[in-house]
Amino acid sequence: MNNKKIANSADEFDKRFDQGEDIHDLLDMSQANITRPGKKVRITLDVAEELIKEIDRIRGGIGVDRGALIKVWLYERVKQETTNF
């Protein structure tokens, strides 16, 4: 039986998660939607060296891989563009 008190806000939920509390009983997974990426395709881009230096400066500040950062940026831009149609 679940005796845990439900979090009153997203901030409280995040705090409890960050403190290492087991939050599985607080989640309703019956409505979960899992998306899986399709087949991966490799692309090659020729990019100016100065742009790569700027990207590396940004990614170094947030601690992520260059490729991961570029993928996130591409994804965000595609989502932005597709909502404009």
PDB file of N, CA, C and O in Angstrom:
ATOM      1  N   MET A   1       0.840  -1.185   0.000  1.00  0.00           N
ATOM      2  CA  MET A   1       0.000   0.000   0.000  1.00  0.00           C
ATOM      3  C   MET A   1       0.879   1.240   0.000  1.00  0.00           C
ATOM      4  O   MET A   1       1.910   1.277   0.670  1.00  0.00           O
ATOM      5  N   ASN A   2       0.478   2.235  -0.737  1.00  0.00           N
ATOM      6  CA  ASN A   2       1.252   3.470  -0.873  1.00  0.00           C
ATOM      7  C   ASN A   2       0.923   4.414   0.279  1.00  0.00           C
ATOM      8  O   ASN A   2      -0.207   4.889   0.396  1.00  0.00           O
ATOM      9  N   ASN A   3       1.921   4.685   1.133  1.00  0.00           N
ATOM     10  CA  ASN A   3       1.727   5.597   2.256  1.00  0.00           C
ATOM     11  C   ASN A   3       2.412   6.933   2.021  1.00  0.00           C
ATOM     12  O   ASN A   3       2.409   7.786   2.908  1.00  0.00           O
ATOM     13  N   LYS A   4       2.994   7.134   0.860  1.00  0.00           N
ATOM     14  CA  LYS A   4       3.727   8.363   0.590  1.00  0.00           C
ATOM     15  C   LYS A   4       2.777   9.512   0.330  1.00  0.00           C
ATOM     16  O   LYS A   4       1.728   9.348  -0.293  1.00  0.00           O
ATOM     17  N   LYS A   5       3.165  10.676   0.820  1.00  0.00           N
ATOM     18  CA  LYS A   5       2.401  11.890   0.586  1.00  0.00           C
ATOM     19  C   LYS A   5       2.716  12.395  -0.819  1.00  0.00           C
ATOM     20  O   LYS A   5       3.884  12.549  -1.175  1.00  0.00           O
ATOM     21  N   ILE A   6       1.695  12.651  -1.609  1.00  0.00           N
ATOM     22  CA  ILE A   6       1.857  13.162  -2.967  1.00  0.00           C
ATOM     23  C   ILE A   6       2.497  14.546  -2.915  1.00  0.00           C
ATOM     24  O   ILE A   6       2.170  15.357  -2.048  1.00  0.00           O
ATOM     25  N   ALA A   7       3.404  14.809  -3.840  1.00  0.00           N
ATOM     26  CA  ALA A   7       4.044  16.127  -3.924  1.00  0.00           C
ATOM     27  C   ALA A   7       3.009  17.154  -4.345  1.00  0.00           C
ATOM     28  O   ALA A   7       2.203  16.894  -5.238  1.00  0.00           O
ATOM     29  N   ASN A   8       3.022  18.315  -3.712  1.00  0.00           N
ATOM     30  CA  ASN A   8       2.057  19.368  -4.001  1.00  0.00           C
ATOM     31  C   ASN A   8       2.423  20.213  -5.207  1.00  0.00           C
ATOM     32  O   ASN A   8       1.582  20.932  -5.745  1.00  0.00           O
ATOM     33  N   SER A   9       3.675  20.129  -5.632  1.00  0.00           N
ATOM     34  CA  SER A   9       4.119  20.943  -6.762  1.00  0.00           C
ATOM     35  C   SER A   9       5.262  20.231  -7.473  1.00  0.00           C
ATOM     36  O   SER A   9       5.859  19.293  -6.945  1.00  0.00           O
ATOM     37  N   ALA A  10       5.545  20.692  -8.664  1.00  0.00           N
ATOM     38  CA  ALA A  10       6.676  20.133  -9.410  1.00  0.00           C
ATOM     39  C   ALA A  10       7.979  20.421  -8.682  1.00  0.00           C
ATOM     40  O   ALA A  10       8.889  19.593  -8.694  1.00  0.00           O
ATOM     41  N   ASP A  11       8.080  21.587  -8.045  1.00  0.00           N
ATOM     42  CA  ASP A  11       9.292  21.920  -7.295  1.00  0.00           C
ATOM     43  C   ASP A  11       9.503  20.963  -6.126  1.00  0.00           C
ATOM     44  O   ASP A  11      10.624  20.525  -5.868  1.00  0.00           O
ATOM     45  N   GLU A  12       8.437  20.647  -5.434  1.00  0.00           N
ATOM     46  CA  GLU A  12       8.545  19.697  -4.320  1.00  0.00           C
ATOM     47  C   GLU A  12       8.939  18.316  -4.835  1.00  0.00           C
ATOM     48  O   GLU A  12       9.791  17.645  -4.252  1.00  0.00           O
ATOM     49  N   PHE A  13       8.313  17.903  -5.931  1.00  0.00           N
ATOM     50  CA  PHE A  13       8.646  16.608  -6.536  1.00  0.00           C
ATOM     51  C   PHE A  13      10.123  16.564  -6.920  1.00  0.00           C
ATOM     52  O   PHE A  13      10.821  15.595  -6.619  1.00  0.00           O
ATOM     53  N   ASP A  14      10.600  17.633  -7.596  1.00  0.00           N
ATOM     54  CA  ASP A  14      12.009  17.698  -7.997  1.00  0.00           C
ATOM     55  C   ASP A  14      12.929  17.651  -6.794  1.00  0.00           C
ATOM     56  O   ASP A  14      13.957  16.975  -6.826  1.00  0.00           O
ATOM     57  N   LYS A  15      12.573  18.359  -5.736  1.00  0.00           N
ATOM     58  CA  LYS A  15      13.399  18.392  -4.531  1.00  0.00           C
ATOM     59  C   LYS A  15      13.497  16.998  -3.916  1.00  0.00           C
ATOM     60  O   LYS A  15      14.577  16.553  -3.528  1.00  0.00           O
ATOM     61  N   ARG A  16      12.367  16.324  -3.834  1.00  0.00           N
ATOM     62  CA  ARG A  16      12.358  14.980  -3.260  1.00  0.00           C
ATOM     63  C   ARG A  16      13.166  14.017  -4.119  1.00  0.00           C
ATOM     64  O   ARG A  16      13.885  13.167  -3.593  1.00  0.00           O
ATOM     65  N   PHE A  17      13.052  14.145  -5.437  1.00  0.00           N
ATOM     66  CA  PHE A  17      13.850  13.322  -6.340  1.00  0.00           C
ATOM     67  C   PHE A  17      15.336  13.607  -6.156  1.00  0.00           C
ATOM     68  O   PHE A  17      16.140  12.682  -6.040  1.00  0.00           O
ATOM     69  N   ASP A  18      15.701  14.899  -6.128  1.00  0.00           N
ATOM     70  CA  ASP A  18      17.100  15.297  -5.985  1.00  0.00           C
ATOM     71  C   ASP A  18      17.697  14.828  -4.666  1.00  0.00           C
ATOM     72  O   ASP A  18      18.903  14.600  -4.578  1.00  0.00           O
ATOM     73  N   GLN A  19      16.867  14.684  -3.642  1.00  0.00           N
ATOM     74  CA  GLN A  19      17.345  14.210  -2.344  1.00  0.00           C
ATOM     75  C   GLN A  19      17.465  12.687  -2.302  1.00  0.00           C
ATOM     76  O   GLN A  19      17.866  12.118  -1.286  1.00  0.00           O
ATOM     77  N   GLY A  20      17.120  12.037  -3.401  1.00  0.00           N
ATOM     78  CA  GLY A  20      17.278  10.586  -3.487  1.00  0.00           C
ATOM     79  C   GLY A  20      16.076   9.783  -3.041  1.00  0.00           C
ATOM     80  O   GLY A  20      16.164   8.562  -2.912  1.00  0.00           O
ATOM     81  N   GLU A  21      14.956  10.442  -2.804  1.00  0.00           N
ATOM     82  CA  GLU A  21      13.753   9.718  -2.401  1.00  0.00           C
ATOM     83  C   GLU A  21      13.258   8.850  -3.558  1.00  0.00           C
ATOM     84  O   GLU A  21      13.311   9.260  -4.717  1.00  0.00           O
ATOM     85  N   ASP A  22      12.782   7.662  -3.238  1.00  0.00           N
ATOM     86  CA  ASP A  22      12.202   6.790  -4.256  1.00  0.00           C
ATOM     87  C   ASP A  22      10.839   7.360  -4.641  1.00  0.00           C
ATOM     88  O   ASP A  22       9.907   7.352  -3.837  1.00  0.00           O
ATOM     89  N   ILE A  23      10.729   7.849  -5.860  1.00  0.00           N
ATOM     90  CA  ILE A  23       9.507   8.536  -6.286  1.00  0.00           C
ATOM     91  C   ILE A  23       8.612   7.648  -7.166  1.00  0.00           C
ATOM     92  O   ILE A  23       7.599   8.120  -7.682  1.00  0.00           O
ATOM     93  N   HIS A  24       8.970   6.385  -7.340  1.00  0.00           N
ATOM     94  CA  HIS A  24       8.210   5.521  -8.244  1.00  0.00           C
ATOM     95  C   HIS A  24       6.743   5.393  -7.850  1.00  0.00           C
ATOM     96  O   HIS A  24       5.872   5.329  -8.718  1.00  0.00           O
ATOM     97  N   ASP A  25       6.462   5.356  -6.555  1.00  0.00           N
ATOM     98  CA  ASP A  25       5.072   5.238  -6.112  1.00  0.00           C
ATOM     99  C   ASP A  25       4.268   6.508  -6.353  1.00  0.00           C
ATOM    100  O   ASP A  25       3.040   6.494  -6.264  1.00  0.00           O
ATOM    101  N   LEU A  26       4.948   7.595  -6.655  1.00  0.00           N
ATOM    102  CA  LEU A  26       4.262   8.868  -6.888  1.00  0.00           C
ATOM    103  C   LEU A  26       3.892   9.067  -8.357  1.00  0.00           C
ATOM    104  O   LEU A  26       3.219  10.038  -8.701  1.00  0.00           O
ATOM    105  N   LEU A  27       4.324   8.163  -9.213  1.00  0.00           N
ATOM    106  CA  LEU A  27       4.108   8.313 -10.650  1.00  0.00           C
ATOM    107  C   LEU A  27       2.981   7.413 -11.135  1.00  0.00           C
ATOM    108  O   LEU A  27       2.853   6.268 -10.703  1.00  0.00           O
ATOM    109  N   ASP A  28       2.173   7.942 -12.029  1.00  0.00           N
ATOM    110  CA  ASP A  28       1.140   7.150 -12.687  1.00  0.00           C
ATOM    111  C   ASP A  28       1.651   6.810 -14.085  1.00  0.00           C
ATOM    112  O   ASP A  28       1.559   7.631 -14.998  1.00  0.00           O
ATOM    113  N   MET A  29       2.179   5.625 -14.249  1.00  0.00           N
ATOM    114  CA  MET A  29       2.774   5.223 -15.519  1.00  0.00           C
ATOM    115  C   MET A  29       1.747   4.671 -16.501  1.00  0.00           C
ATOM    116  O   MET A  29       2.102   4.332 -17.630  1.00  0.00           O
ATOM    117  N   SER A  30       0.476   4.574 -16.095  1.00  0.00           N
ATOM    118  CA  SER A  30      -0.543   4.025 -16.991  1.00  0.00           C
ATOM    119  C   SER A  30      -0.774   4.903 -18.216  1.00  0.00           C
ATOM    120  O   SER A  30      -1.236   4.416 -19.248  1.00  0.00           O
ATOM    121  N   GLN A  31      -0.458   6.187 -18.112  1.00  0.00           N
ATOM    122  CA  GLN A  31      -0.642   7.105 -19.223  1.00  0.00           C
ATOM    123  C   GLN A  31       0.675   7.467 -19.914  1.00  0.00           C
ATOM    124  O   GLN A  31       0.705   8.359 -20.761  1.00  0.00           O
ATOM    125  N   ALA A  32       1.762   6.779 -19.555  1.00  0.00           N
ATOM    126  CA  ALA A  32       3.079   7.110 -20.099  1.00  0.00           C
ATOM    127  C   ALA A  32       3.128   6.848 -21.604  1.00  0.00           C
ATOM    128  O   ALA A  32       2.561   5.876 -22.103  1.00  0.00           O
ATOM    129  N   ASN A  33       3.813   7.734 -22.304  1.00  0.00           N
ATOM    130  CA  ASN A  33       3.992   7.596 -23.746  1.00  0.00           C
ATOM    131  C   ASN A  33       5.485   7.573 -24.018  1.00  0.00           C
ATOM    132  O   ASN A  33       6.175   8.569 -23.801  1.00  0.00           O
ATOM    133  N   ILE A  34       5.975   6.460 -24.483  1.00  0.00           N
ATOM    134  CA  ILE A  34       7.396   6.309 -24.755  1.00  0.00           C
ATOM    135  C   ILE A  34       7.620   6.424 -26.258  1.00  0.00           C
ATOM    136  O   ILE A  34       7.021   5.690 -27.044  1.00  0.00           O
ATOM    137  N   THR A  35       8.480   7.345 -26.644  1.00  0.00           N
ATOM    138  CA  THR A  35       8.806   7.488 -28.063  1.00  0.00           C
ATOM    139  C   THR A  35      10.227   7.004 -28.287  1.00  0.00           C
ATOM    140  O   THR A  35      11.124   7.260 -27.484  1.00  0.00           O
ATOM    141  N   ARG A  36      10.409   6.319 -29.362  1.00  0.00           N
ATOM    142  CA  ARG A  36      11.730   5.820 -29.708  1.00  0.00           C
ATOM    143  C   ARG A  36      12.140   6.462 -31.026  1.00  0.00           C
ATOM    144  O   ARG A  36      11.337   6.567 -31.953  1.00  0.00           O
ATOM    145  N   PRO A  37      13.391   6.888 -31.100  1.00  0.00           N
ATOM    146  CA  PRO A  37      13.843   7.484 -32.358  1.00  0.00           C
ATOM    147  C   PRO A  37      13.856   6.445 -33.465  1.00  0.00           C
ATOM    148  O   PRO A  37      14.020   5.251 -33.217  1.00  0.00           O
ATOM    149  N   GLY A  38      13.680   6.916 -34.679  1.00  0.00           N
ATOM    150  CA  GLY A  38      13.728   6.014 -35.825  1.00  0.00           C
ATOM    151  C   GLY A  38      15.156   5.618 -36.159  1.00  0.00           C
ATOM    152  O   GLY A  38      16.081   5.827 -35.375  1.00  0.00           O
ATOM    153  N   LYS A  39      15.307   5.055 -37.314  1.00  0.00           N
ATOM    154  CA  LYS A  39      16.620   4.637 -37.778  1.00  0.00           C
ATOM    155  C   LYS A  39      17.549   5.849 -37.837  1.00  0.00           C
ATOM    156  O   LYS A  39      17.168   6.912 -38.328  1.00  0.00           O
ATOM    157  N   LYS A  40      18.755   5.677 -37.339  1.00  0.00           N
ATOM    158  CA  LYS A  40      19.721   6.770 -37.355  1.00  0.00           C
ATOM    159  C   LYS A  40      20.401   6.856 -38.715  1.00  0.00           C
ATOM    160  O   LYS A  40      20.697   5.842 -39.347  1.00  0.00           O
ATOM    161  N   VAL A  41      20.639   8.087 -39.148  1.00  0.00           N
ATOM    162  CA  VAL A  41      21.304   8.360 -40.420  1.00  0.00           C
ATOM    163  C   VAL A  41      22.494   9.258 -40.130  1.00  0.00           C
ATOM    164  O   VAL A  41      22.361  10.262 -39.431  1.00  0.00           O
ATOM    165  N   ARG A  42      23.639   8.907 -40.654  1.00  0.00           N
ATOM    166  CA  ARG A  42      24.845   9.702 -40.445  1.00  0.00           C
ATOM    167  C   ARG A  42      24.906  10.816 -41.480  1.00  0.00           C
ATOM    168  O   ARG A  42      24.659  10.593 -42.665  1.00  0.00           O
ATOM    169  N   ILE A  43      25.238  12.024 -41.015  1.00  0.00           N
ATOM    170  CA  ILE A  43      25.429  13.143 -41.926  1.00  0.00           C
ATOM    171  C   ILE A  43      26.821  13.728 -41.700  1.00  0.00           C
ATOM    172  O   ILE A  43      27.411  13.568 -40.631  1.00  0.00           O
ATOM    173  N   THR A  44      27.325  14.396 -42.705  1.00  0.00           N
ATOM    174  CA  THR A  44      28.605  15.076 -42.608  1.00  0.00           C
ATOM    175  C   THR A  44      28.383  16.538 -42.941  1.00  0.00           C
ATOM    176  O   THR A  44      27.750  16.864 -43.945  1.00  0.00           O
ATOM    177  N   LEU A  45      28.903  17.416 -42.101  1.00  0.00           N
ATOM    178  CA  LEU A  45      28.762  18.855 -42.309  1.00  0.00           C
ATOM    179  C   LEU A  45      30.139  19.495 -42.362  1.00  0.00           C
ATOM    180  O   LEU A  45      31.015  19.177 -41.558  1.00  0.00           O
ATOM    181  N   ASP A  46      30.319  20.379 -43.295  1.00  0.00           N
ATOM    182  CA  ASP A  46      31.507  21.225 -43.303  1.00  0.00           C
ATOM    183  C   ASP A  46      31.123  22.519 -42.619  1.00  0.00           C
ATOM    184  O   ASP A  46      30.232  23.236 -43.074  1.00  0.00           O
ATOM    185  N   VAL A  47      31.809  22.815 -41.510  1.00  0.00           N
ATOM    186  CA  VAL A  47      31.456  23.964 -40.690  1.00  0.00           C
ATOM    187  C   VAL A  47      32.712  24.797 -40.458  1.00  0.00           C
ATOM    188  O   VAL A  47      33.807  24.259 -40.286  1.00  0.00           O
ATOM    189  N   ALA A  48      32.540  26.102 -40.457  1.00  0.00           N
ATOM    190  CA  ALA A  48      33.675  26.999 -40.236  1.00  0.00           C
ATOM    191  C   ALA A  48      34.318  26.723 -38.876  1.00  0.00           C
ATOM    192  O   ALA A  48      33.625  26.446 -37.897  1.00  0.00           O
ATOM    193  N   GLU A  49      35.624  26.801 -38.828  1.00  0.00           N
ATOM    194  CA  GLU A  49      36.372  26.531 -37.606  1.00  0.00           C
ATOM    195  C   GLU A  49      35.943  27.451 -36.464  1.00  0.00           C
ATOM    196  O   GLU A  49      35.855  27.017 -35.315  1.00  0.00           O
ATOM    197  N   GLU A  50      35.679  28.710 -36.774  1.00  0.00           N
ATOM    198  CA  GLU A  50      35.261  29.652 -35.733  1.00  0.00           C
ATOM    199  C   GLU A  50      33.913  29.257 -35.116  1.00  0.00           C
ATOM    200  O   GLU A  50      33.697  29.433 -33.917  1.00  0.00           O
ATOM    201  N   LEU A  51      33.014  28.723 -35.945  1.00  0.00           N
ATOM    202  CA  LEU A  51      31.727  28.276 -35.421  1.00  0.00           C
ATOM    203  C   LEU A  51      31.927  27.093 -34.475  1.00  0.00           C
ATOM    204  O   LEU A  51      31.294  27.024 -33.422  1.00  0.00           O
ATOM    205  N   ILE A  52      32.795  26.176 -34.846  1.00  0.00           N
ATOM    206  CA  ILE A  52      33.084  25.017 -33.988  1.00  0.00           C
ATOM    207  C   ILE A  52      33.681  25.484 -32.662  1.00  0.00           C
ATOM    208  O   ILE A  52      33.352  24.942 -31.606  1.00  0.00           O
ATOM    209  N   LYS A  53      34.556  26.486 -32.715  1.00  0.00           N
ATOM    210  CA  LYS A  53      35.140  27.014 -31.473  1.00  0.00           C
ATOM    211  C   LYS A  53      34.058  27.593 -30.566  1.00  0.00           C
ATOM    212  O   LYS A  53      34.098  27.404 -29.350  1.00  0.00           O
ATOM    213  N   GLU A  54      33.097  28.293 -31.151  1.00  0.00           N
ATOM    214  CA  GLU A  54      31.999  28.855 -30.367  1.00  0.00           C
ATOM    215  C   GLU A  54      31.120  27.750 -29.779  1.00  0.00           C
ATOM    216  O   GLU A  54      30.727  27.810 -28.614  1.00  0.00           O
ATOM    217  N   ILE A  55      30.818  26.747 -30.597  1.00  0.00           N
ATOM    218  CA  ILE A  55      30.026  25.614 -30.107  1.00  0.00           C
ATOM    219  C   ILE A  55      30.757  24.932 -28.960  1.00  0.00           C
ATOM    220  O   ILE A  55      30.144  24.607 -27.943  1.00  0.00           O
ATOM    221  N   ASP A  56      32.049  24.712 -29.108  1.00  0.00           N
ATOM    222  CA  ASP A  56      32.836  24.073 -28.054  1.00  0.00           C
ATOM    223  C   ASP A  56      32.883  24.920 -26.783  1.00  0.00           C
ATOM    224  O   ASP A  56      32.894  24.374 -25.680  1.00  0.00           O
ATOM    225  N   ARG A  57      32.912  26.224 -26.923  1.00  0.00           N
ATOM    226  CA  ARG A  57      32.904  27.110 -25.761  1.00  0.00           C
ATOM    227  C   ARG A  57      31.574  26.950 -25.012  1.00  0.00           C
ATOM    228  O   ARG A  57      31.551  26.866 -23.784  1.00  0.00           O
ATOM    229  N   ILE A  58      30.487  26.910 -25.753  1.00  0.00           N
ATOM    230  CA  ILE A  58      29.161  26.764 -25.146  1.00  0.00           C
ATOM    231  C   ILE A  58      29.020  25.401 -24.490  1.00  0.00           C
ATOM    232  O   ILE A  58      28.588  25.302 -23.341  1.00  0.00           O
ATOM    233  N   ARG A  59      29.381  24.354 -25.213  1.00  0.00           N
ATOM    234  CA  ARG A  59      29.216  23.002 -24.664  1.00  0.00           C
ATOM    235  C   ARG A  59      30.115  22.770 -23.478  1.00  0.00           C
ATOM    236  O   ARG A  59      29.748  22.041 -22.557  1.00  0.00           O
ATOM    237  N   GLY A  60      31.308  23.385 -23.479  1.00  0.00           N
ATOM    238  CA  GLY A  60      32.192  23.265 -22.330  1.00  0.00           C
ATOM    239  C   GLY A  60      31.592  23.883 -21.082  1.00  0.00           C
ATOM    240  O   GLY A  60      31.784  23.388 -19.972  1.00  0.00           O
ATOM    241  N   GLY A  61      30.862  24.972 -21.279  1.00  0.00           N
ATOM    242  CA  GLY A  61      30.220  25.642 -20.156  1.00  0.00           C
ATOM    243  C   GLY A  61      29.096  24.844 -19.524  1.00  0.00           C
ATOM    244  O   GLY A  61      28.828  24.975 -18.330  1.00  0.00           O
ATOM    245  N   ILE A  62      28.438  24.014 -20.326  1.00  0.00           N
ATOM    246  CA  ILE A  62      27.334  23.219 -19.787  1.00  0.00           C
ATOM    247  C   ILE A  62      27.683  21.742 -19.636  1.00  0.00           C
ATOM    248  O   ILE A  62      26.893  20.959 -19.107  1.00  0.00           O
ATOM    249  N   GLY A  63      28.880  21.367 -20.108  1.00  0.00           N
ATOM    250  CA  GLY A  63      29.367  20.011 -19.874  1.00  0.00           C
ATOM    251  C   GLY A  63      28.711  18.921 -20.690  1.00  0.00           C
ATOM    252  O   GLY A  63      28.436  17.839 -20.170  1.00  0.00           O
ATOM    253  N   VAL A  64      28.454  19.184 -21.957  1.00  0.00           N
ATOM    254  CA  VAL A  64      27.888  18.147 -22.822  1.00  0.00           C
ATOM    255  C   VAL A  64      28.781  17.932 -24.037  1.00  0.00           C
ATOM    256  O   VAL A  64      29.629  18.765 -24.357  1.00  0.00           O
ATOM    257  N   ASP A  65      28.582  16.834 -24.690  1.00  0.00           N
ATOM    258  CA  ASP A  65      29.302  16.488 -25.904  1.00  0.00           C
ATOM    259  C   ASP A  65      28.860  17.386 -27.058  1.00  0.00           C
ATOM    260  O   ASP A  65      27.694  17.774 -27.130  1.00  0.00           O
ATOM    261  N   ARG A  66      29.776  17.714 -27.950  1.00  0.00           N
ATOM    262  CA  ARG A  66      29.463  18.583 -29.095  1.00  0.00           C
ATOM    263  C   ARG A  66      28.320  18.004 -29.929  1.00  0.00           C
ATOM    264  O   ARG A  66      27.374  18.714 -30.270  1.00  0.00           O
ATOM    265  N   GLY A  67      28.411  16.725 -30.251  1.00  0.00           N
ATOM    266  CA  GLY A  67      27.376  16.099 -31.073  1.00  0.00           C
ATOM    267  C   GLY A  67      26.013  16.129 -30.405  1.00  0.00           C
ATOM    268  O   GLY A  67      24.997  16.364 -31.058  1.00  0.00           O
ATOM    269  N   ALA A  68      25.995  15.890 -29.096  1.00  0.00           N
ATOM    270  CA  ALA A  68      24.725  15.910 -28.361  1.00  0.00           C
ATOM    271  C   ALA A  68      24.115  17.304 -28.380  1.00  0.00           C
ATOM    272  O   ALA A  68      22.905  17.449 -28.556  1.00  0.00           O
ATOM    273  N   LEU A  69      24.934  18.322 -28.201  1.00  0.00           N
ATOM    274  CA  LEU A  69      24.438  19.692 -28.212  1.00  0.00           C
ATOM    275  C   LEU A  69      23.855  20.051 -29.579  1.00  0.00           C
ATOM    276  O   LEU A  69      22.783  20.651 -29.663  1.00  0.00           O
ATOM    277  N   ILE A  70      24.557  19.687 -30.634  1.00  0.00           N
ATOM    278  CA  ILE A  70      24.076  19.989 -31.986  1.00  0.00           C
ATOM    279  C   ILE A  70      22.771  19.249 -32.264  1.00  0.00           C
ATOM    280  O   ILE A  70      21.871  19.810 -32.889  1.00  0.00           O
ATOM    281  N   LYS A  71      22.650  17.992 -31.808  1.00  0.00           N
ATOM    282  CA  LYS A  71      21.402  17.238 -32.000  1.00  0.00           C
ATOM    283  C   LYS A  71      20.237  17.909 -31.286  1.00  0.00           C
ATOM    284  O   LYS A  71      19.139  18.003 -31.835  1.00  0.00           O
ATOM    285  N   VAL A  72      20.474  18.377 -30.056  1.00  0.00           N
ATOM    286  CA  VAL A  72      19.417  19.062 -29.313  1.00  0.00           C
ATOM    287  C   VAL A  72      19.006  20.329 -30.050  1.00  0.00           C
ATOM    288  O   VAL A  72      17.815  20.596 -30.210  1.00  0.00           O
ATOM    289  N   TRP A  73      19.976  21.105 -30.497  1.00  0.00           N
ATOM    290  CA  TRP A  73      19.669  22.338 -31.221  1.00  0.00           C
ATOM    291  C   TRP A  73      18.880  22.042 -32.497  1.00  0.00           C
ATOM    292  O   TRP A  73      17.916  22.743 -32.806  1.00  0.00           O
ATOM    293  N   LEU A  74      19.280  21.014 -33.235  1.00  0.00           N
ATOM    294  CA  LEU A  74      18.545  20.655 -34.456  1.00  0.00           C
ATOM    295  C   LEU A  74      17.116  20.237 -34.130  1.00  0.00           C
ATOM    296  O   LEU A  74      16.171  20.655 -34.799  1.00  0.00           O
ATOM    297  N   TYR A  75      16.966  19.417 -33.106  1.00  0.00           N
ATOM    298  CA  TYR A  75      15.641  18.961 -32.699  1.00  0.00           C
ATOM    299  C   TYR A  75      14.753  20.145 -32.319  1.00  0.00           C
ATOM    300  O   TYR A  75      13.608  20.243 -32.761  1.00  0.00           O
ATOM    301  N   GLU A  76      15.302  21.048 -31.489  1.00  0.00           N
ATOM    302  CA  GLU A  76      14.524  22.210 -31.070  1.00  0.00           C
ATOM    303  C   GLU A  76      14.106  23.067 -32.262  1.00  0.00           C
ATOM    304  O   GLU A  76      12.975  23.550 -32.317  1.00  0.00           O
ATOM    305  N   ARG A  77      15.004  23.252 -33.198  1.00  0.00           N
ATOM    306  CA  ARG A  77      14.686  24.085 -34.365  1.00  0.00           C
ATOM    307  C   ARG A  77      13.633  23.423 -35.250  1.00  0.00           C
ATOM    308  O   ARG A  77      12.728  24.093 -35.748  1.00  0.00           O
ATOM    309  N   VAL A  78      13.749  22.121 -35.446  1.00  0.00           N
ATOM    310  CA  VAL A  78      12.754  21.415 -36.258  1.00  0.00           C
ATOM    311  C   VAL A  78      11.386  21.505 -35.597  1.00  0.00           C
ATOM    312  O   VAL A  78      10.388  21.733 -36.280  1.00  0.00           O
ATOM    313  N   LYS A  79      11.321  21.327 -34.273  1.00  0.00           N
ATOM    314  CA  LYS A  79      10.044  21.447 -33.563  1.00  0.00           C
ATOM    315  C   LYS A  79       9.480  22.849 -33.701  1.00  0.00           C
ATOM    316  O   LYS A  79       8.278  23.020 -33.900  1.00  0.00           O
ATOM    317  N   GLN A  80      10.345  23.856 -33.597  1.00  0.00           N
ATOM    318  CA  GLN A  80       9.917  25.253 -33.752  1.00  0.00           C
ATOM    319  C   GLN A  80       9.359  25.490 -35.148  1.00  0.00           C
ATOM    320  O   GLN A  80       8.302  26.102 -35.296  1.00  0.00           O
ATOM    321  N   GLU A  81      10.049  25.017 -36.157  1.00  0.00           N
ATOM    322  CA  GLU A  81       9.619  25.231 -37.540  1.00  0.00           C
ATOM    323  C   GLU A  81       8.320  24.482 -37.848  1.00  0.00           C
ATOM    324  O   GLU A  81       7.474  24.999 -38.577  1.00  0.00           O
ATOM    325  N   THR A  82       8.151  23.284 -37.309  1.00  0.00           N
ATOM    326  CA  THR A  82       6.959  22.498 -37.631  1.00  0.00           C
ATOM    327  C   THR A  82       5.719  23.028 -36.923  1.00  0.00           C
ATOM    328  O   THR A  82       4.602  22.759 -37.364  1.00  0.00           O
ATOM    329  N   THR A  83       5.890  23.773 -35.836  1.00  0.00           N
ATOM    330  CA  THR A  83       4.725  24.356 -35.175  1.00  0.00           C
ATOM    331  C   THR A  83       4.229  25.599 -35.891  1.00  0.00           C
ATOM    332  O   THR A  83       3.138  26.092 -35.603  1.00  0.00           O
ATOM    333  N   ASN A  84       5.024  26.109 -36.824  1.00  0.00           N
ATOM    334  CA  ASN A  84       4.638  27.322 -37.571  1.00  0.00           C
ATOM    335  C   ASN A  84       3.781  27.008 -38.796  1.00  0.00           C
ATOM    336  O   ASN A  84       3.307  27.927 -39.464  1.00  0.00           O
ATOM    337  N   PHE A  85       3.577  25.738 -39.097  1.00  0.00           N
ATOM    338  CA  PHE A  85       2.792  25.375 -40.290  1.00  0.00           C
ATOM    339  C   PHE A  85       1.347  25.267 -39.997  1.00  0.00           C
ATOM    340  O   PHE A  85       0.556  24.970 -40.892  1.00  0.00           O
TER     341      PHE A  85
END
